Amino acid sequence: MPTDITRAMVLAAGFGTRLKPLTDRVPKPLIPVAGKPMIEYALDRLRDFGVREVIINVSHLKQQLLDYLATYPGLHFRISEETAPLETGGGLKQARPLLGERPFFTVNSDIIWLDEGESALSRLARHWDDERMDILVLAQPRARAVGYDHGEDHLFVKPANTFGWREQDAPYIFASVGILHPRILADTPEGKFSVKLLWRRAMDANRLFCVPHQGRWFQTGTLPDLQKAEALLRGQAGRDRP
């Protein structure tokens, strides 16, 4: 059960259509949230955990993102360039040659999480079991998920595959943070496809597991959600001041 996961992939190649007009001139990962680019929250968490290499897929307005990454300290970045965005599963598939043969963290660039107690990344790494799992996902209680857009993630989070399941917190959603073993990408299609294909494959094989998040969680994929996250994060910063 490794806790020495040192590689991650951050999914950052989308058009950010729901954040127009902001994303007409700035790639979605660089849209500021409470004073810093939204992708920086994920990069900070990964670096603090001990990740040293991050694979990032780029497409829309890619040069701005590459310029930003060139200034970010403490991480080595490898780039998977997409002529057009390949969606979440397709992005992982194209990056496969860069991912190595060990489990790695996956994070969407448009989510932000705050930890309470043990960090989410540490809890994921502590629960990872290479023999039993292909995917381990952080799950967030839907009632406390800011920006959740009514998908079907809750269908994959069940008492039987969730450590520390609490009925009072259900239903849960996937929090777009997890650990994935690259073997799950074998025999997947070329081109665009959703990461849900990987979820279904792992669930059918009883190799998909979940760990509930202990803390706050925000998705910043729309303008209203970005505004909610900003207000809550600025309030949190105020409470954290001595």
C-alpha positions in Angstrom: 0.0 0.0 0.0 2.3 2.8 -1.2 2.3 6.2 0.4 5.2 7.3 -1.8 3.2 8.4 -4.9 5.4 11.1 -6.5 3.6 11.6 -9.9 0.3 13.1 -10.7 -1.7 14.2 -13.8 -3.7 17.4 -13.7 -6.4 17.6 -16.4 -6.3 21.1 -17.8 -7.1 21.0 -21.6 -10.8 21.9 -21.7 -12.2 24.9 -23.5 -14.0 26.2 -20.3 -17.1 27.0 -22.3 -19.2 27.5 -19.2 -16.8 30.2 -18.0 -17.2 32.4 -21.1 -16.4 35.2 -21.7 -13.5 34.8 -19.2 -12.1 31.9 -21.1 -12.1 33.7 -24.5 -8.8 35.2 -23.5 -7.5 33.1 -20.6 -7.4 29.3 -20.3 -9.7 28.0 -17.6 -7.0 26.7 -15.3 -5.6 30.3 -15.0 -8.9 32.0 -14.2 -8.2 33.6 -10.7 -10.2 32.4 -7.7 -9.7 34.4 -4.5 -6.5 35.8 -5.7 -4.7 33.0 -7.5 -5.2 30.8 -10.6 -7.6 27.9 -9.9 -5.0 25.3 -11.0 -2.6 26.6 -8.4 -4.7 25.2 -5.5 -4.2 21.7 -6.9 -0.5 22.2 -7.6 0.1 23.5 -4.1 -1.6 20.5 -2.5 0.3 18.1 -4.7 3.7 19.7 -4.0 2.9 19.8 -0.2 2.2 16.1 -0.3 5.5 15.3 -1.9 4.6 14.9 -5.6 7.6 15.9 -7.7 6.4 15.3 -11.3 3.1 16.5 -12.8 1.8 15.6 -16.2 -0.5 18.3 -17.6 -2.6 18.1 -20.8 -2.9 21.4 -22.6 -4.9 22.6 -25.6 -7.0 25.8 -25.5 -4.7 28.9 -25.2 -1.9 26.5 -24.2 0.9 29.0 -24.4 -0.4 31.0 -21.5 -0.6 27.9 -19.4 2.9 26.8 -20.4 4.3 30.2 -19.5 2.6 30.0 -16.1 4.0 26.5 -15.4 7.5 27.7 -16.3 7.3 30.0 -13.2 5.8 27.5 -10.7 8.4 26.3 -8.2 9.1 22.9 -6.8 7.5 20.7 -9.5 8.7 19.2 -12.7 6.1 19.4 -15.4 5.7 17.2 -18.5 3.2 18.3 -21.1 0.7 16.2 -23.1 -0.4 18.4 -25.9 -3.8 17.9 -27.5 -4.7 19.4 -30.9 -8.3 19.5 -29.7 -9.4 18.6 -26.2 -9.9 14.8 -25.8 -12.1 14.9 -22.7 -11.0 13.4 -19.4 -10.5 9.7 -20.5 -9.0 10.6 -23.8 -6.6 13.0 -22.1 -5.4 10.3 -19.8 -5.1 7.8 -22.6 -2.9 10.2 -24.7 -0.7 10.9 -21.7 -0.1 7.2 -21.1 3.5 7.1 -22.2 4.3 9.8 -19.6 2.5 8.2 -16.7 4.9 5.3 -16.0 3.9 2.0 -14.4 3.0 3.0 -10.9 -0.2 4.5 -9.4 -0.5 8.3 -9.7 -2.8 11.0 -8.5 -5.3 12.5 -10.9 -6.9 15.9 -10.3 -9.2 18.1 -12.3 -7.9 21.7 -12.6 -11.3 23.3 -11.9 -11.8 22.0 -8.4 -10.5 23.3 -5.0 -10.6 21.4 -1.7 -9.8 22.4 1.9 -8.6 19.7 4.3 -9.6 19.2 7.9 -7.1 17.1 9.8 -5.3 14.6 7.6 -4.9 15.8 4.0 -7.1 14.2 1.3 -4.0 13.1 -0.7 -2.6 11.4 2.4 -5.9 9.6 3.1 -6.1 8.4 -0.5 -2.5 7.2 -0.4 -3.0 5.5 2.9 -6.0 3.5 1.6 -4.5 2.6 -1.7 -4.1 -1.2 -2.2 -2.4 -2.1 -5.4 -3.6 -5.7 -5.4 -7.3 -4.8 -5.0 -7.7 -1.5 -6.8 -7.4 0.2 -10.2 -9.1 3.4 -9.1 -9.5 5.1 -5.7 -11.5 8.3 -5.7 -12.2 11.0 -3.2 -15.9 11.3 -2.5 -17.7 14.4 -1.3 -21.1 14.5 0.4 -23.4 16.0 -2.3 -25.1 18.3 0.1 -21.8 20.0 0.8 -20.4 20.1 -2.7 -20.3 23.7 -4.0 -20.7 23.7 -7.7 -21.9 20.2 -8.2 -23.8 20.0 -11.5 -26.1 17.0 -11.0 -24.2 14.3 -12.7 -24.4 10.6 -12.1 -21.2 10.2 -10.0 -23.3 9.1 -7.0 -24.1 5.8 -8.8 -20.5 4.8 -8.3 -20.2 5.5 -4.6 -21.8 2.6 -2.6 -21.4 1.4 1.0 -19.6 -1.7 -0.3 -16.8 0.2 -2.0 -16.5 3.2 0.3 -14.2 3.3 3.3 -15.9 5.0 6.2 -19.3 5.3 4.6 -21.8 7.4 6.6 -25.4 7.1 5.6 -26.1 10.6 6.9 -23.6 12.0 4.4 -25.0 10.1 1.4 -25.4 10.5 -1.5 -21.8 11.2 -2.3 -20.2 12.5 -5.5 -16.8 12.0 -7.0 -14.6 14.9 -6.0 -12.3 14.8 -9.1 -9.3 13.8 -7.0 -8.1 10.3 -6.9 -5.4 7.6 -7.5 -5.4 5.7 -10.8 -3.2 2.8 -11.9 -2.2 3.1 -15.5 -3.2 -0.5 -16.2 -6.8 0.6 -16.3 -6.0 2.5 -19.6 -5.2 -0.7 -21.5 -7.5 -1.5 -24.4 -9.3 1.9 -24.2 -10.4 3.8 -27.4 -8.3 6.4 -29.2 -9.6 9.9 -29.3 -12.3 11.5 -27.1 -13.9 9.6 -24.3 -15.0 10.3 -20.8 -13.3 9.0 -17.7 -16.6 7.4 -16.8 -15.6 4.5 -19.1 -12.7 3.8 -16.7 -15.0 4.1 -13.7 -17.5 1.6 -15.1 -14.7 -0.8 -16.1 -13.2 -0.7 -12.6 -16.5 -1.0 -10.9 -17.5 -4.0 -13.0 -14.3 -5.7 -11.9 -14.8 -4.7 -8.2 -11.7 -2.6 -8.4 -13.2 0.9 -7.9 -13.1 2.3 -4.3 -13.9 5.6 -2.6 -12.7 7.6 0.4 -14.9 10.3 1.8 -13.4 13.8 2.0 -13.1 15.5 5.3 -13.3 19.1 4.6 -14.7 21.6 2.1 -14.9 21.2 -1.7 -15.6 23.5 -4.6 -16.1 23.1 -8.3 -15.4 26.3 -10.2 -16.6 25.4 -13.7 -19.3 28.2 -14.0 -19.4 31.9 -13.2 -21.9 31.5 -10.3 -19.9 28.6 -8.9 -16.7 30.6 -9.2 -18.3 33.5 -7.3 -19.5 31.2 -4.5 -16.1 29.6 -4.1 -14.4 33.0 -4.0 -16.7 34.3 -1.3 -16.2 31.1 0.8 -12.5 31.0 0.3 -12.1 34.7 1.2 -14.2 34.1 4.3 -12.0 31.1 5.2 -8.8 33.2 4.8 -10.3 35.8 7.2 -11.0 33.1 9.8 -7.4 31.7 9.5 -5.8 35.1 10.3 -4.5 35.4 13.9 
